[in-house]
Amino acid sequence: MKATIIQTDIEWANPKANIASAELAMENAPGADLYILPEMFSTGFCTEPETGVDNQKFALSWMIKQSSKINAAICGSVATDEDGKYYNRFYFVKPDGEVTCYDKKHLFTYGGEHKHYTPGKDRVIVEYKGVRILLQICYDLRFPVFARSHKDYDMIIYVASWPIPRIEAWKTLIKARAIENQCYVAAVNRVGKDPFCDYNGASAFIDPYGKIIAECEENKAMTVTTDIDMGELNSFRKKFPVLDDADSFTLL
């Protein structure tokens, strides 16, 4: 499976401009099976939903149409509402119109996200092109128990708005999640600034050994593409079956 990270500079609370930018990035990086956008890619990280909630499902509608048009899956998170509650929702949209949703479980209390948004409960895995993918959002990266592999996925996608002061944690933890779970990690972060933070990206694909196999330049809106090699992953897991010795536990 060929996957492309879109490291974009997001205009604050401007869905039309941000979606146009994402669409252009896809046009300039044709041929991928999957395109990955950052957290709240259509608005920026809005902790107050009234600033950026996609209550008309404008972003989702575009994802469905664009996915069908280019015959590739598209994923990223959007601020949305449902039944009077707000969610930071990760959409994974396939070309046939199938939509899988993951609602961010670990809300960023330091930034006040928990004051307006409702946390998700379910751990969500989607299968696409023979790759089983765990969906995660930003702050989830700091909670390895929730992401721990039970031999049920092959890649984790982290979509994020991770600011510069804590970027070294980002770089370290995306490698740690790949190593401890013997999986690929696709980690996409934004660049630019919003009213609260500055961002420099550091988006990357990590292989199951913890090596960077493709990465974006920092402080630059750009794309990077790589192949997710399931043959190599399965060979490594068979040769060095670390997950066979993993601790058994159940999340409450």
C-alpha positions in Angstrom: 0.0 0.0 0.0 1.3 3.4 -1.0 0.5 6.1 1.7 1.1 9.9 1.6 1.4 12.2 4.5 0.1 15.8 3.9 1.9 18.2 6.2 -0.2 21.3 5.8 -0.3 24.9 7.1 -3.9 25.2 8.3 -5.7 28.6 8.1 -7.6 29.3 11.3 -11.3 28.5 11.1 -11.3 28.6 7.3 -12.6 25.2 6.0 -12.9 26.2 2.4 -9.3 27.4 2.1 -7.9 24.4 4.0 -9.8 21.9 2.0 -8.7 23.6 -1.2 -5.1 23.4 0.1 -5.5 19.6 0.9 -6.9 18.9 -2.5 -4.1 20.7 -4.3 -1.6 18.7 -2.2 -3.2 15.5 -3.4 -3.1 16.6 -7.0 0.6 17.3 -6.6 1.3 13.9 -5.1 -0.8 11.5 -7.3 -0.9 7.7 -7.2 -1.2 7.0 -3.5 -3.7 4.5 -2.1 -4.1 6.6 1.1 -3.8 10.3 1.9 -3.4 11.3 5.6 -4.3 14.8 6.9 -3.6 16.3 10.3 -5.8 16.8 13.3 -8.8 19.2 12.7 -7.4 19.7 9.2 -10.3 21.9 8.1 -10.1 24.5 10.9 -7.1 24.1 13.1 -7.2 22.8 16.6 -10.3 24.5 17.9 -10.9 23.8 21.6 -14.1 25.8 21.5 -16.4 24.0 19.0 -18.4 27.0 18.1 -15.2 28.3 16.4 -14.8 25.4 14.1 -17.3 22.6 14.4 -18.2 21.0 11.1 -22.0 20.9 11.9 -22.9 20.9 8.2 -20.5 17.9 7.6 -18.8 20.1 4.9 -15.4 18.5 5.5 -16.8 14.9 5.5 -18.8 15.5 2.4 -15.6 16.7 0.6 -13.6 13.7 1.9 -16.2 11.3 0.4 -16.4 13.0 -3.0 -12.6 13.5 -3.2 -11.9 9.9 -2.2 -14.2 8.6 -5.0 -12.7 11.1 -7.5 -9.1 10.0 -6.9 -9.8 6.4 -6.1 -7.9 6.6 -2.8 -8.7 6.6 0.9 -8.5 9.9 2.8 -8.3 10.3 6.5 -7.9 13.0 9.1 -9.8 14.5 12.1 -12.5 17.1 12.2 -14.4 18.9 15.0 -18.0 17.6 14.7 -21.3 17.4 16.6 -23.8 14.6 17.1 -26.9 14.5 19.3 -25.9 17.7 21.1 -22.3 16.6 21.9 -19.0 17.6 20.3 -16.3 15.2 19.2 -12.8 15.4 17.8 -13.6 12.7 15.2 -11.1 10.9 13.0 -12.7 10.0 9.6 -11.3 7.2 7.5 -13.0 7.4 4.1 -12.6 4.7 1.4 -13.2 5.3 -2.3 -16.4 3.2 -2.2 -17.9 5.7 0.3 -17.4 3.6 3.4 -16.7 5.8 6.4 -15.1 4.6 9.6 -15.0 6.9 12.6 -12.9 7.1 15.7 -13.6 9.7 18.4 -10.6 10.9 20.3 -10.4 9.2 23.7 -7.7 11.2 25.4 -8.8 14.8 25.3 -6.1 17.4 25.8 -7.1 18.8 29.2 -4.0 21.0 29.4 -5.5 23.0 26.4 -9.1 22.8 27.6 -10.4 20.3 25.0 -12.2 18.3 27.7 -14.4 21.3 28.6 -16.3 21.2 25.3 -15.7 17.8 23.7 -16.9 14.4 24.6 -14.2 11.6 24.8 -14.6 8.5 22.7 -14.7 5.1 24.2 -13.8 2.6 21.5 -10.5 1.6 20.0 -11.0 1.6 16.3 -9.2 -0.5 13.6 -9.9 -0.2 9.9 -8.6 -2.6 7.2 -7.6 -1.2 3.8 -5.6 -2.7 1.0 -4.6 -5.6 3.2 -3.3 -3.4 6.0 -5.0 -3.3 9.4 -4.8 0.3 10.7 -5.3 1.7 14.3 -6.7 5.2 14.3 -5.3 7.6 16.9 -5.4 11.4 17.5 -2.5 13.6 18.8 -2.6 13.3 22.7 -3.4 9.6 22.4 0.3 9.2 21.5 1.2 9.7 25.2 -0.9 6.7 26.3 0.7 3.4 25.2 -1.7 1.1 27.0 -4.6 2.2 24.8 -2.6 1.7 21.7 -1.0 -1.6 22.7 -1.1 -4.2 20.0 -3.0 -7.4 20.5 -1.8 -8.7 17.1 -4.8 -7.0 15.6 -3.2 -4.2 13.5 -0.2 -3.5 11.3 0.0 0.3 11.3 -0.9 3.1 13.6 -1.9 6.5 12.1 -1.5 9.5 14.4 -3.0 12.8 13.2 -1.9 15.8 15.2 -1.6 19.4 16.1 1.5 19.0 18.2 3.2 22.3 19.1 6.9 23.1 18.9 7.7 23.2 22.6 6.9 19.5 22.9 8.1 18.3 19.5 10.9 16.2 20.9 8.4 14.1 22.8 6.5 13.7 19.5 9.7 12.5 17.7 10.5 10.0 20.4 7.1 8.6 21.0 6.2 7.9 17.4 9.3 5.7 17.3 8.4 4.1 20.6 4.9 3.1 19.4 6.4 1.5 16.3 9.0 -0.4 18.2 6.9 -1.7 21.1 4.0 -2.8 18.8 6.1 -4.1 15.9 4.2 -2.0 13.4 4.4 0.9 11.0 3.5 4.3 12.2 2.3 7.1 10.0 2.5 10.4 12.0 1.2 13.6 10.5 1.5 17.0 12.2 0.7 20.4 10.9 3.0 23.5 10.4 2.3 27.2 10.8 0.5 28.8 13.7 -2.9 29.4 15.2 -4.0 31.9 17.9 -2.4 29.8 20.6 0.6 27.8 19.3 3.3 27.5 16.7 3.8 24.2 14.8 6.8 22.8 12.8 5.5 19.5 11.6 8.1 16.7 11.9 5.7 14.3 10.2 7.1 10.9 9.4 6.7 7.3 8.5 8.4 4.9 11.0 9.1 1.3 10.2 8.7 -1.6 12.8 12.3 -1.3 13.7 11.8 2.3 14.8 13.6 3.8 11.8 12.4 6.8 9.9 11.7 5.6 6.3 10.2 8.9 5.0 9.8 12.3 6.6 8.7 15.9 5.9 11.0 18.9 6.3 10.2 20.9 9.4 8.4 24.2 9.0 7.3 23.4 5.4 4.0 22.5 4.0 4.7 19.4 1.9 3.9 15.8 1.2 5.9 12.6 1.6 5.0 9.1 0.3 6.2 5.6 1.1 5.2 2.0 0.7 3.8 0.0 3.6 5.5 -3.3 3.0 3.4 -6.1 4.6 5.8 -8.8 3.4 8.6 -7.2 5.3 6.5 -6.6 8.4 5.2 -10.2 8.5 8.7 -11.5 8.0 10.1 -9.5 10.9 7.2 -10.5 13.2 7.8 -14.2 12.3 11.6 -14.0 12.8 11.4 -12.0 16.0 7.9 -12.6 17.6 8.0 -10.0 20.4 4.3 -9.8 20.7 4.0 -13.5 21.7 5.6 -12.4 25.0 3.5 -9.4 25.6 1.7 -8.9 28.9 -2.0 -9.8 28.9 -4.4 -7.1 30.1 -7.9 -5.7 29.6 -8.9 -2.0 29.5 -11.8 -1.2 31.7 
